[in-house]
Amino acid sequence: MSEKVLMKGNEAIGEAAIRSGCRHFFGYPITPQTELSAYMAKKMPKIGGVFLQAESEVAAINMVYGAAGAGARVMTSSSSPGISLKAEGISYIAGADLPCVIVDIVRGGPGLGGIQPAQSDYFQATKGGGHGDYHLIVFAPNSVQEIVSLTADAFNKADEYRVPVMILGDGTLGQMMEPVDFDSVPEAINTDKDWATVGTGLKREHNIINSLYLSPEELEKTIIERQNRYNIIMENEQRYEAHDIEDADIIVTAYGTTSRVVESAVKTVRAEGLKVGVIRPITLWPFPTKIFKEAAKTAKAFLSVEMSMGQMVEDVKLAVEGQAPVHFFGRTGGVIPTPQEVADEIRKIAGGLK
Amino acid sequence: MMDTRLNIFCGHYGSGKTEVALNYAIKLAKQGKKVTIADMDIVNPYFRTADAEKILNEYGIELIASEFANSNLDMPTVPHELKKVFCDKDRTIIFDVGGDDDGAYVLGQYYSYFKDEEYSMTLVVSTKRPMTQTVEDLYEMARNIEYASRLKFTDIANNTNVGSLTDEDTLMSDYDVISGLSKKLNIPVTRQCGVPKALQKLGEEFNKFPMQIYIKMPWEG
C-alpha cells in the first residue's frame, strides 16, 4: 500500500498496529473509538490474529495484561469512561513492567459526559488514572499520518522500556479522514522478552508476572528501579514540533486536534504582524520541558489552548518556571475552539504586552 | 443518472456518501425542485449531513435528521417524521444512509413504501478506502447492503478520492475496478464525482458530477 488511501484516524491506528506486529486486540466498543475495534474485528481473522470483544473494559484490559505477560504485541482501545474502567488494569500492567499499547480517543466528561471530542483526560493520561507511582508514555498525534508513525513507535517504546504506552487522541482525530500512506512506518524493534511466561521447556526457572510484593522494602526497590527507567525516558523521549519560537513574543501551545486550530489562528495573527510561535507537544509524558525552558528565555508570554478547563497548562507552568506569564484558553464538554476565538485570545495577550 | 423522486445513497464508511448526497440535493434545488434530504446515518457520530444545515437552509432544502444528530447522545434513531416523505409526492427526496450494511439496515423498515414507488439507489464507491479496493470486496459489500436494505442498487457513483490531495489521476486510478464492479452488478456508472478542477481533464465520455466540499474541519474556518 505505497500509494495514499483515505482513512479515519481510528482505522489508521488499527492498520498501523497490525503492521507493527500486533496480533492481539481486546476491546469493548464505545463512541467515538468504535471504528478501531470494527477494523480489528474485520482484519485480525484474515491474518491469523486475535480480535476479542470482551464483556467489559475491565475484562479487556486484563486480557491485555495476560497477553502482554506472554510477550505478545497487544493493544486495547477505548474512550474516556472506558479508560476509567481500565485504570485498575493499567496500574497492574505498569506494576508488572509489561509493554502494551492503550488507545484513548477522548470524549467529553466527567461521567458519561458526551460523545463529542475533548481533551479533558490529560490528567488521567499523564498523571495516573490508576493508583501507584507509575507513568505511561503518552503520544498525542495531530493528523492521521502522524497516528500511523506514532502507533508504530508506541509498540517499539513499550517493548524498549517495558512500559504501557498510551495513544491519546480526541474524537475528531479518531473520526476524521485524511490521506495517509504506510511507507514510513517505523520498523518493529526486536527485544528479547526473556521475562515472558511462554513455558520453561524445563530449561529455566519459572518467569513470574506479578505486581504484589509482600515486603515494603522489596516493593520500594522495584518502584525505584522503575523510576530510574522513567528518568531515562524523561531525558530521552521528549518530543515536540515547534516553529517561529526564536523571535516570538508569544508562544502558543496545544496538542492534537486543538493544535490544528491553533495553527490556523497563528497564521492569521502572524499575517497581522504579531510575533507568535508554536510549540506542539507530541509526547505529553514525558512532557517536552526542555523546549519550553528554552523558549522561556526570550518569550514574553505563553498561551495553552485546550479542549478542557486547563490541564496541560499546569505542565507548561512547571516547565516555564515562572519566567513568563502562562495564559489559558479552553472550550470543553465536546466544544472545539474556533480559530477566531484563539486569534482573539492571542490579540488580547499581545495588547497587554505593549 | 435516473430522474426519480426517491434517491438513496449507500456505500462503504467514508466513501463520501454524505458529500455526494449534499451535492445532488443542492443541484436539484438549483433546478427549482422542492428537495428534502434525510440524514439516516445511525452509525457515524461526527461529520454528517446535519453539519451542513446552514448551506441547506440557504438553498431551501428541508433537512430531516435525528434530533440527536451531533448531540452528546449516542442514539441510533431514525427521525419519526421520516415517513412523511413517502406521502408528500411533490418533493424529491435524498436519503443519506450510514456506511456498509450496518447503516443500510435502517432502510429495510420502509420496504413497503419503496416497493410501490420507483427509486434510485446509488452505490457510492471510493477505491481509496481500506477494504473496498477490489471488485470482489466491493461486490460483497454491495450485496450485503442490498440484503440489509431489502433494496437493489440501480447505479454507481465513482467517488474515488484521497481528500484534498485528489487530482485527475486519483479519480481514474482504479477505473478498471469501477468498470469491473459495474459489469458484475450489471448497473451503470452514472456519476464520475470530483471537484471541478480534478474533473477538468477528463474526457466527455464520463458523466461528470462536479462537487463542492461542504463538510469542513474545525480548523478550516
Interface residues (C-beta under 8 A of the other chain):
Chain A: E3 K4 V5 L6 M7 K8 E11 E15 T31 P32 E35 Y39 K42 G108 G113 G114 I115 Q116 P117 G171 T172 Q175 M176 M177 E178 P179 T257 R260 V261 E263 S264 G333 G334 I336 T338 P339 Q340
Chain B: Y13 G14 N44 P45 Y46 F47 N70 S71 N72 L73 D74 S126 K128 R129 P130 M131 Q133 N161 V162 G163 S164 L165 S173 M217 P218 W219 E220 G221
